[in-house]
Amino acid sequence: MLLAIDSGNTNIVFAVFDDDGTVRGEWRSSTDTNRTADEFGIWLDQLLKLSNIDRKDVDHAIIATVVPATLFALKTLCRKYFQIDPLVVGEDGVDLGLKISIEKPNEAGADRLVNAVAAHDSYGGPLIVIDFGTATTFDVIGADGSYQGGAIAPGINLSMEALHQAAAQLPRIAITRPSRVIGKNTVDAMLSGTFWGYVGMIEGLVARLKQEMREGPVKVISTGGLAPLFTEYCDTIEIVDADLTLRGLLAIHRRNVS
């Protein structure tokens, strides 16, 4: 079995795959750089037992992280609790099977590269992958599967928190689709500006990316926790793929361990 770990800015996702690629279990933990390998180990061991998974059956591991401070604890978790030396996306010797066509390839986020691998494997190319996370990222993948760069915008929850923090009279609210565009109170006005503003940003940015790509037709894939909310109202998004990053980790592991 494979333990796949996707460490993002907000959450760390742990998943266990059977040898045939079936997901046996998937769990989330908040990203906390002070959390130790033992804390992760005890927590994960209990979840594995609840899913009838014996941790002794987990014999491979792969990690992708955009938070370098979590890497030591996650590597130690794999070594101490599973007796595995994990593959780490971005480290020397790990082959992504992906050409990175940007000025400084080492600056590309591990999550964005993993998404590119999975998206091209599943949908071919050319593609635009939108990941609704702490940041909202737009990644461009060529017809040949090469990672060509993209755009990074503040995530919608980050934007709403910044609005609350910077404006004394604006409350902290959770994002939902407002019932109308013209808000009749402060909360509805905030929801309208944020939600429909993001829809406009997504559609406008995708259109400009397509113009520069000069390839076609370009498929647009979305992933991340808020992807379903926006996909329904963005005509430009064709497919929601919640498991894109995990499938990318599985594909990279298979490429490197055969």
C-alpha positions in Angstrom: 0.0 0.0 0.0 1.0 3.6 -0.6 0.7 6.4 1.9 0.4 9.7 -0.1 0.8 13.0 1.8 -0.2 16.4 0.3 0.9 19.2 2.7 -0.7 22.5 1.8 -0.8 25.9 3.5 -4.1 25.2 5.2 -4.5 21.4 5.4 -2.4 18.2 5.1 -4.2 15.4 3.3 -3.2 11.8 4.0 -4.4 9.0 1.7 -3.7 5.3 1.5 -3.9 3.5 -1.9 -4.2 -0.2 -2.5 -1.7 -1.6 -5.1 -4.4 -1.3 -7.8 -4.8 2.4 -7.1 -8.0 2.2 -5.1 -8.2 4.8 -2.3 -8.6 2.9 1.0 -8.8 5.9 3.2 -8.4 9.7 3.1 -8.0 12.1 6.1 -7.2 15.8 6.7 -5.3 17.6 9.4 -4.8 21.3 9.8 -1.3 22.4 8.8 0.6 23.2 11.9 4.4 23.5 11.7 4.7 22.8 15.4 3.1 19.4 15.1 5.5 16.5 15.7 6.0 13.2 14.0 4.6 11.5 17.1 1.5 13.6 17.1 0.9 12.8 13.4 1.7 9.1 14.1 -0.7 8.6 16.9 -3.5 10.4 15.1 -3.0 8.6 11.8 -2.6 5.2 13.5 -6.1 5.5 15.0 -7.6 6.5 11.7 -6.0 3.6 9.9 -7.5 1.2 12.5 -11.0 2.7 12.1 -10.6 2.0 8.3 -9.4 -1.5 9.0 -5.9 -0.8 7.6 -2.9 -2.3 9.2 -0.1 0.2 9.1 2.3 -2.7 8.6 0.8 -3.2 5.1 1.8 0.3 4.1 5.2 -0.2 2.4 5.6 2.9 0.3 5.1 6.7 0.9 5.3 9.9 -1.1 5.2 13.5 0.1 4.4 16.8 -1.7 4.6 19.9 0.4 4.5 23.7 -0.1 5.3 24.2 3.5 9.0 23.3 4.0 8.7 23.5 7.8 6.4 20.4 7.8 8.7 18.2 5.8 11.0 17.0 8.7 8.0 15.8 10.8 6.3 14.1 7.8 9.6 12.3 6.8 10.1 11.2 10.4 6.4 10.0 10.5 7.1 7.7 7.5 10.4 6.4 8.9 9.4 5.9 12.5 5.8 4.6 12.2 6.0 2.9 8.8 9.7 2.1 8.4 9.6 3.8 5.0 12.0 6.3 3.4 9.5 8.4 1.5 9.8 9.9 -2.0 9.6 13.7 -1.8 8.4 15.7 -4.9 11.0 18.2 -5.8 14.0 16.3 -4.3 16.9 15.1 -6.5 16.2 11.8 -8.2 12.4 12.0 -8.2 11.3 11.9 -11.8 8.0 13.7 -12.5 8.0 12.8 -16.2 7.2 16.5 -16.7 9.0 19.2 -18.6 9.0 22.5 -16.6 9.1 25.4 -19.0 9.4 28.3 -16.7 12.3 30.7 -15.9 13.2 29.1 -12.5 11.8 25.5 -12.4 12.8 25.1 -8.7 10.3 27.8 -7.8 7.3 25.8 -9.1 5.1 24.7 -6.2 5.1 20.9 -5.7 1.3 20.9 -5.6 1.1 22.6 -9.0 3.5 20.2 -10.6 1.6 17.2 -9.1 -1.7 18.6 -10.4 -0.1 19.0 -13.9 1.0 15.4 -13.9 -2.4 14.1 -13.0 -4.3 16.4 -15.3 -2.3 15.5 -18.3 -2.5 11.8 -17.5 -6.3 12.0 -17.2 -7.3 14.6 -19.8 -4.4 15.1 -22.2 -3.7 18.6 -23.2 -3.6 21.5 -23.6 -5.2 22.3 -20.2 -5.7 25.0 -17.6 -6.0 23.7 -14.0 -7.6 25.9 -11.4 -6.9 24.9 -7.8 -9.1 26.6 -5.2 -6.8 26.5 -2.1 -5.3 29.0 0.2 -4.3 30.7 -3.0 -6.2 30.2 -6.2 -3.8 29.0 -8.8 -4.1 28.8 -12.6 -1.7 26.3 -14.2 -1.1 26.0 -17.9 -0.2 22.5 -19.3 0.8 22.2 -22.9 -0.4 19.7 -25.4 2.8 17.7 -24.8 2.2 17.7 -21.0 4.8 20.4 -20.3 4.2 22.7 -17.3 4.2 26.2 -18.8 3.5 28.4 -15.8 0.3 30.3 -14.9 -1.1 32.7 -12.4 -1.6 33.0 -8.6 -4.4 34.9 -7.0 -5.3 35.2 -3.3 -7.7 32.4 -2.2 -11.3 33.5 -1.6 -11.2 32.8 2.1 -7.9 34.7 2.4 -9.5 37.6 0.6 -12.6 37.6 2.9 -10.4 37.4 6.0 -8.3 40.3 4.7 -11.4 42.4 4.1 -12.6 41.7 7.7 -9.2 42.5 9.2 -8.7 45.7 7.3 -12.2 47.2 7.5 -13.4 47.8 11.1 -17.1 47.5 10.4 -17.0 44.5 8.1 -17.7 41.2 9.8 -16.0 37.8 9.3 -18.3 35.7 7.1 -18.2 32.3 5.3 -18.4 32.3 1.5 -21.7 31.2 -0.1 -23.4 32.3 -3.3 -25.6 35.3 -2.6 -29.2 35.3 -3.7 -28.8 38.5 -5.7 -25.9 40.6 -7.1 -27.2 43.9 -5.5 -26.7 43.4 -1.8 -29.3 45.0 0.4 -27.2 44.7 3.6 -23.6 44.5 4.5 -23.2 40.8 4.6 -25.0 40.3 1.2 -22.9 43.1 -0.3 -19.7 41.4 0.9 -20.9 38.0 -0.4 -21.8 39.5 -3.8 -18.6 41.4 -4.3 -16.5 38.4 -3.3 -18.4 35.6 -5.0 -19.3 37.3 -8.3 -16.0 39.2 -8.3 -14.2 35.8 -8.2 -16.4 34.4 -10.9 -15.5 37.4 -13.1 -11.8 37.0 -12.2 -11.9 33.3 -13.1 -13.6 33.8 -16.4 -11.5 36.8 -17.4 -8.2 35.3 -16.4 -9.0 32.0 -18.2 -9.8 33.9 -21.4 -6.5 35.8 -21.3 -4.6 32.6 -20.6 -6.1 30.9 -23.6 -5.2 33.9 -25.8 -1.6 33.6 -24.8 -1.5 29.8 -25.1 -2.5 29.8 -28.7 -3.4 26.2 -28.5 -6.7 24.7 -28.8 -9.2 23.5 -27.8 -8.1 24.1 -24.1 -9.8 22.1 -21.4 -10.3 23.8 -18.0 -10.2 21.6 -14.9 -10.9 22.7 -11.4 -9.9 21.1 -8.1 -9.8 22.1 -4.4 -12.4 22.4 -1.7 -14.3 25.3 -3.2 -14.2 24.1 -6.8 -17.8 22.8 -6.8 -19.2 26.1 -5.6 -17.6 28.1 -8.4 -17.7 25.6 -11.2 -21.5 25.7 -11.2 -21.4 29.4 -12.1 -18.3 29.6 -14.3 -19.1 28.5 -17.8 -15.4 28.3 -18.6 -14.8 25.4 -16.2 -15.6 22.0 -17.8 -14.6 19.4 -15.2 -14.4 19.3 -11.3 -11.8 16.7 -10.2 -11.5 16.6 -6.4 -8.9 13.9 -6.3 -6.5 15.4 -8.8 -3.5 16.0 -6.5 -3.7 12.5 -4.9 -3.8 10.8 -8.3 -0.8 12.9 -9.3 1.1 11.6 -6.3 0.1 8.0 -7.1 1.3 8.5 -10.8 4.6 10.0 -9.7 5.2 7.1 -7.2 4.5 4.5 -9.9 6.9 6.3 -12.3 9.7 6.1 -9.7 9.0 2.8 -8.1 8.5 0.0 -10.6 
